[in-house]
Amino acid sequence: MAQAGVMTALPASLTLRDAPAVLESLRQSFAADGGEVWRIDAAAVAQLDTSALAVLLECARMAAAASRKLEIVDPPARMSDLAHLYGVDGLLGVVAREFKLAGKVGESQPKDIPTVPILR
């Protein structure tokens, strides 16, 4: 069985502005964690953009270069959805929620979205 090291926690915000500092912190955590599995807890992430994926892909690269496994624990739904949208969910080990239609396509229209007539 693979030995897991200490879990590293991501901050509440992981956007373009936060990415360099978060990545540096993760590099230090990776160097200090000697386990076979590098576990990153993403539960606290409330604000993110595609930069979060770039940071996590760099973490996956670091883990692979050291022959270690990366495990993203508790990714928020938005992170999973973005990873799925960009096709990197398999690389990061995050699973997107299943998308289900509310009804037949075109059957309903949200009342809070105004309709705009199309001029021809």
N, C-alpha and C positions, 0 to 999 in steps of 0.2 A: 504494500500500500504506500502511495506517495505521501511524504511528510509535508504538511502544510505549515508555513511559517505564521508569523503574526499578521493579522489583517490590517491593511492600510485603508484609511477612510478618505474619501474624496470630500472636498468642501461643498457648501451649499450652492456656490456659483462656479460654473465651469464654462466660461465664454471666451471669446477671443482675447479680451482684456486680461482674464485670469490665467489663460493657458501657459504662458512662460513660467510663472511662479509655481503653478501646480505641477507642471512637468518636472521642474527642478526638485521640488519636494518629493515627487514620486521616484526620481532617480536616486535620491538619498535613501529613501525607504527601501528601494530595491537592493541597494548595496548593503544595507544593514540586515536585510532579511535573508537568511541562508537556507530557507526551506525549499523543497522541491516544487512546491506550488505557491505562487505569489497571489495572494488573495487581496482584491481591492473591493472595498465596500462602497457602493455607489448610492446607498439609500438616502443619504442626506442631500443629494444633488436636486435642487429645486429649479435652478435657472441654468440652461445650457443652450448651446448652439452646435453647429457642426465642428467647432474647435474641440469639443469634448471627444468626438470620434477620433480626431487627429491625435490627441493626447493618448487615448487608449490604444490606438494602433501603434504608437511609438512604444507603449508599454508591452504590447504583444511582441514587437520586434526585439526589445531588450530581453524579454523572457525566452524567446526562441533562440537568440544568440547564446544564451547561457544554458541552453537545454533544460529550461524550466517551464512549467505550465502556468499560464495566466488564468485566473478565475475571477470574473466580475460578479460580485454578489449583490443581489437586490437592485438591479438597475431600474430607474424610474421608467414608466411607460414611454415617455417622450424619447428617452435615450434608446430604448429598444426599437421604437418606431423609426427613428432616424437611422439607426444601424441597419434595419431591414430595408429602408428606402434606398440607402447607398450600397446595399449588397455586402456589407461587412459584418453582418450579425453572426455568421458562421466563424469568422476570424476572431471575433471578440467573445463568442459564446453567450451572446444575449439573445433572448427569444422575444419576438414581437407578439403583441396580443393579436388574437384572431379577429379579423375585420368581418363584421356581419352587417348586411344591408338591413335597414329598418323595414323595408317593404319592397315593392317592385320599383325599379328605377323610374323616376318621373312621376311616381304616384303621389308624393307629398312634397310640400314646399315649406320650408321654415318660415314662420310668420314674422320673425324679426329681421329677415333679410329683404330689403325692398326690391321689387322687380323693376327693371328698366326696359322700356320697349326698344326693340331693335328696329332701327330705321333702315329701310331698303331703298 
